[in-house]
Amino acid sequence: MGNKNVYIETYGCQMNVSDSEVVASIMQEAGYTMTDRLSSANVALINTCAVRDNAEQRVWGRLYVFKQQKRRNPSLLVGMLGCMAERLKEDLFDKGLVDIVAGPDAYRDLPNLVQQAANGQKAINVLLSREETYADIAPVRMDANGVAAFVSIMRGCNNVCTYCVVPYTRGGERSRNPDTIVREIRELVARGYKEVTLLGQNVDSYRWTEGSEASRTVTFARLLELVAQVSPALRVRFATSHPKDMSNGVLYTMAMYPNICDHIHLPVQSGSTRMLELMNRKYTRDEYLQRIAKIREIIPQCAISTDIIAGFCSETQEDHEATLSLMRDVAFDYAFMFQYSERPNTKAARHFKDDVPAEEKKRRLTEIIALHNELSLKNNEKEIGQTQEVLVEGVSKRSEDELFGRTPQNKVVVFPKRQHRIGDYVQVKIIRCSSATLIGEAASPPAPQSPAGEQGSYAPEGATINSKGQRPVIK
């Protein structure tokens, strides 16, 4: 190839964003240059998600745009990466829209695949791996603000929820060496990053064992502690947790370290135990509520978000009402809400009938969204008059005179810019809100270091916090 410019578009979850950063690193190491303009690219890659049908439809639409660009530039090579590539495999070539197909574990092979495609060969690698974690690759950070970064700690999933395609497109769970995780985060801190989010399909399953006799074992609770100790000024987040696996040890570690953010994303999917059993979620409604109660006992100020599916196979009105009542019981701070879309080759597609009519799915989802907006507004109204520490991430879309950032509870705050800058920690007094956003006024000058507070030591199982719900500090 002559010019070697690579353009990447990313669809789907935070894990896909992290994967695209790995791909960028691999391609740069092979001599390619990243470009943010499709028109200047020699290689155009689209990193895909197969979890929901609407995400796939967006990708198909973009591929037709790529095809139009290829008519103007016949030498352009188009590649599909990620979950859709793994799911559809060689079928993708039949549509004549792609030259390269690479699954989530094949990114190291991308330079070879590009060369094969340039030589007119079918370029495909969708082999899944039991070992690949890309631990040795330093991702090229593609975020615009240089403040917050994603760090992958594991890949794959073993849970096999009946509706989910991830175990088939990303393979089984494998955890990354904790030393490489800590090293990557230290490098981010040295470059000025203020926040990291640890990523995994189920972070609570993280477990690294080293030595033939398991001489060293690192659980997720221990990994959280290691990351929190990198710098007291580094905010630490993680996603996603599984209700059946989240240990009290993780909660106590969060309570002990002020720089681990008070937010847990805990997907429930349904409030009906019958539905949860059909989904193979491995917990009941009561067990989920018990986990919520334990979170609030150990970290009273913790924000909780969730995922909810409307209209899963055989869902009745009674099941739907159970979801609504659970939402009222928990009062989630925010939620990702979807109507069920059947994914090919999942257990649900093979064994269950997608029998809830589309209009009924839509109606139930509308009710779920309406209730969530009502509950979220009430939660946000409690913040009015409070002062929150906000890490500034960017300029508001509505006005260049306003900045936006997030609280430790992951709530978005917008406030006047004045002398503050992206990357500052700012104390912001909340003066009003919507169901999605807090509006405030800066209450202090920029603080060079935060989150405030001294680090404590790891809290073992059975540790407690004081009666006021404040974090203990171990000196």
N, C-alpha and C positions, 0 to 999 in steps of 0.2 A: 504494500500500500504506500501511497505518497504521503500526503498529510495524514496524521493519526489523531484526529479529534473525536472524543467520545462524549456523547450526550446521554444522560440518564434521567428517566422519569420514574417516580416511585409512587406506588399505590398500596393502601392497606395500613397495617399497624406500625407501631414504633419499631418492631423487629425488622420490618422491611426497610425502614430508614437506615437502621444499623447495618443491614446487609448491603445496601447501596454504597455505604461508606467503605465497606470492605472491598466491594467491586472496584470502586474508584482507586483504592490503594493498589490493588492487583494490576489494574490497567496502567496506572502511572509507572509502576515498577517495570512494566513491559515496554515503556517508551511512549505511551499515549498521553495526550493532553486533554484535560476535562474542559468542556465548553457548556455554557448555559443556553446556547442557541441551537435549535434543531437545524436551522438553515446552514450552519457552519460545520456540521458533524459529518464524519465519514462512517462512524458507527453510532447507531441509536439503539439504546437498550431501555426496555421498559420492565421494571421490577414489579411483580404482580402479587395480588392476593386472591385466594380462591375461597375464602371463608364465607362470603355472601355473594349472591347472584348479582346484585347491583354493582358491586365492585368489579366483577368480571365484565359486565356490560360496558362500564366506563373504559376498561382496557381495550375492548374490541373497537370502541369508537376512536380511541387514540391511535390504534394500529392503522385504521383507514386514513387518518391524517398523515401518519408516517408514510403510507403508500403513496399519497399524493406528493409528498416531498421526494420520494424515490423516483417519481416520474420526472421531476425537475433535475434530480441528481441520480442517474442510474447506478452509480458506483456506491451509493449509500447502502450499508449493511444494517439490517434491522434484527435485533435479538430480543427474545422474550426470556426473562429470568423469573425465578421464584416459584411460588406455589402453583400458578396456572401452568407454567412450563412443566412442572412435575406431574400435574394431573392430566394434561392433554397430550403431552409427549409428541410422538410423530404425527398425530392428527393435525398439529399446527401447520405443518408444511403443506397439507392438502389445500389450505385456503390461500396459499401463495402470499401470505402477509409477512412471513418472517424468514430469515436466512439462518438464524442461530437459535437454539433452544438449550437452556442451561438450568438445571434444578438447583435448589438451595445449597446442596453440598458439592456443586461442580464449579464454583466460581474460580478456583485456581486454574482451571482448564480454559478459561475464557480467551486468553491470548491465542491459544492453539485453535480454538473453535473459530475465532475471527479469521485466522489465516486459512483454515479449511474453507470457510464460506467465500473468502476472496478468491480461492482457487476453483470455485464452482462446485464444491462438494457439500453434501448434507452435513451440517455441523450440529450435533446433538450430544449432550451428556446429561442424563437425568438419574445417574446412579446415586442412591442414598448411601450414607456412610454411618457406621457405628462409632466412629472416632472423631470426625471432623468438627472442630470448634472455631477454627480460624484464630486460635489464641496467639499465634506468633505474628499476626498481621496488625500493623498500626493503622486504624481506619483513617481515611481522609475526611475530616469533619466538613460536612456539607451544610451545617446550620449557618444561618445568616448572622446571628448575634454574637457568637463566640462566648456565650454565657453558660448555656446548659447543653449537656451532651448525653447521648445514650451509650451505655456500655453493656454489651451482651455477656451474660454470665453462663448461659447454657443454651442448648439447642434441642429441638424436638419435643415430643410429648408422649407419655405413656397412658394417658387417661382414657382415651378412646370414647369420648362422649358420643352418643349415637348420631348426633346431628353434625358432628365436626369432621372436617376433612384434613385438619392439621397433621394427625399422626401418619396419614398416607402421603402427604406432600412434604413433610419435614422430617419424618422418621422418628425413631425413639429418642428418649432423653439421654443426653450426655452433658456432664458438667465440665466447665472450663477450669483449668488450673488457677487456684486463687492468687498465686504469686503474679501471674500475668495480668490478672484483673487489677490488683493493687498497683502494679507498675504502670499500667495504662492510665489509671486515675491520678497517680502522682504526676505523670507527664501532663495531663490535662490541667491540674492545679498550677503547675509551673508555667503553663501557657496562659493562665489568667481565668480559666473556667471557674465558675462559682457553684455549679450544681451538676450532679450526675444522676441519671436514672438507670438502675440495674434492671436488665431485661431478661425475661424468660417466659416461655409459655406457662410455666408453673414454677415460680421462683422458690416456693417452699419445698420443692423436691430437690433443690440444689444439694449435692453431696459429693465432695471430692475426697477420695481415699487414696493415700499414697503408701507404697511399701507392700511387700508380699504378705505381711502380717497386719496390714492396716495400721501401721505405726503412726500415721497422721490422718485424722479425719476432720474435715471442715464442713460444718452444716451451714445452712443459710443464716442462722442467727449469728454464728461465728464470723461468717463473711461480712455481714452487715457491720459488726463491730470493727473488723479490720479496715473496712472502707471508711467508717466514721472517724477512725483514728488518724487517717491521712492528714486531715486538717480540720480544726474546729470551725474554720470559716467556709467549709464546703458543705453545701446542702446535699443530702442523700435521699433519693426516692427509689422506689422499686415498683415493678409491675410484671406479671400479674400474679396475685395470690389465689390459692384454691382453698375453699372452706374446709375440705377434709384434711388438708395437710398443714395449715398454718398453726405453728406451735406457740405455746405460751412463751417459750424462750425468745422467739422473734419479737413478741410484744414487750417483754421486759427489756430487751436490748433497745428497742425504740424508746422506751420510757427513760432509759439510763443516759442516752446520748442526745443532747439538745439539737444537734445538727442533722439527726434523722427526722425527716418531715413527718408531721402528724397526719398522715393520709394513707388509707389502705383501699385499694381497688379489689373488691371481693365479689366477683360475679355470682349472682344467685340463679339467674335464668328463669326460674319460676317459683311461685310461692306454694305450689301444690306438691305434696310428697309423691303423689301418683305420677305427676309429670317428671319430677326429678328422678324417679326410678326408671321411667322410660328413656330419659336422657342419659342414664348411666352416670349420674353425677356423684353417687356414692355418699350422699348425706340426705337427711330428711329436712323438712321445714324446721322442726324443733331443734335439730342439731345446728342448722344455720343460725337460728336466733340465739342459741347458746354461745356460738362463736362471737356474734355481735355483742352479747352481754359481757363476754370476757374482754373484748377490746375496750369497751367503755369502762369496765372496772379498772383496767390497768392504765389506759390512756384516755381519760375522760374527754379531753379536748380533740380527739382524733376525728377527722372527717372520713366518711365512708362513701365510696362510690360503687357502682355495680353495673352489670349487664343484664338485660331482660329480653326474653324472646316471647313474642305474642303469637299464638296460633300454632303451636307445635302439634304434631300428629295426635289426633283424637282429643285435643284439649276441649273441655266442656266449658260452659258458662261458669259452673261451680269452680273449676280449676282457675279460670280467669279471675274470679272474685277472690280466690285465695291469694293470687299474686297482688291484687290491689290492697288486700288487708295486710299482707306482709310489708308492702311499701309504706303503709300508714304506721305500722309498728316500728319500722327501722328509721323512716324519714331520711332517706339517702340524700346526701348533699348534692350529688349529681349522678347521672346515669346515661348509659348508652342503650338505646331501646330500638328493637328491630322486630319486624314481622318475620316469621319463619320462612326460609327459602330452602328447598331441598337441594342438597349437594350430592352429586353423583358418586356412587360407590361407597357412601357412608352406610352404617348399619341401618339408620332410619330409612334411607332410600331403598335398601334391599329388603327390609322386613316390615316397615310400617307404611301405612297409607297416609299420604298428605291430604287429609280429608276435611280440613277446616277451609270453608270457602274464602276466596281472596277478599271479598267485601267484608266478611266477618273478621278476618285477620286485621284488616285496615281499621275497622271500628274498634276492636280491642286495643290495638296499638294507640289509636287516638285517645282512648280513655287513659291508658297508661301514661302517655306523654302529658296529658292535662293534669293528672294527679301529681305527677312528678314536678311539674312547673309550680303547682300550688305549694307543695311541700318544700321545694327548693327556695321559693320566695320567703316562706316563713323562716327557714334556716338563715337565709341571708339577712333578713330583717333583724335577727338577734345580734348581728355584727355592728349595726348602726350605733355610733357612739364609742365603739371600741377602737383601739389603736393596734394595727397589725404591722408586722415587719414584712415588707414586700421586696423581693428581688426583681429589679427592673430588667425586662427582657426585650422591650422594643417600643416603638412609637405607635400610638393608637391609630387604628385604621380610619377613625372618624376625624381626627385632628392632629396635625403635626405639633400642636402646642400641648399635647397630652402624651403621657407614657402609660404603658401597661406592664404589669408583672403579676407574680403569684405569691400568695401567703404560704406558710408551711403547710396549711391544710389544702393547698392546691387551688384555692379560689382566686379567680382573676380579678385584679383591682386596676382601675383606671384613675389617674390623678394628674393635675397640672404639672407640666414639665419643669418650668422654672430652671433652677441651677442643677437639677439632677440629670444623671446620665445612665445609659444602658450599662448594666453590671453593678450599679449601686444597690446597697441595701438601704431602704428608706422606711422610716416609721410613718405610717399613713393612718390618719383618723378617718374612719368610714362615716360618711354623712348621708348616703342614700344607696339604693340598690335596685336591681331587677332580679329576676329569678336566676339569671346566669352570671351577673357581673356586680361587683362592688364598686362604688364610686366614692372617692375620698379626697382628702387634702393632706399634703405632706406635713408631718408634725415635727420634723427635725431635719437638720442638715444631713447630707449623705454620711453614712458610717462606713469607714474603711474595712472593718472586720465585723463579721457576724456569721452565723447565728450566735447570739450571746450565750454565755454560760460556760462553766467548766465541764470537762469531760469526766464521766464516771467510769467505773469498771463494769465488766459484764455482769448482769444480774442472773444468777442461776435460777433454775426452775424453783418456784415457790417464793421468789422475792416479792416484796410488796412496795407500794408507793404510799406516801403519807395521806392523811385523811382529807387534805385539801385537793388531792389529785395533782399535786405538783411533782415535777421530776426530782428524784433524790440525787444529790451530788456526793460521790464517794471521793474523799481526798486521800 
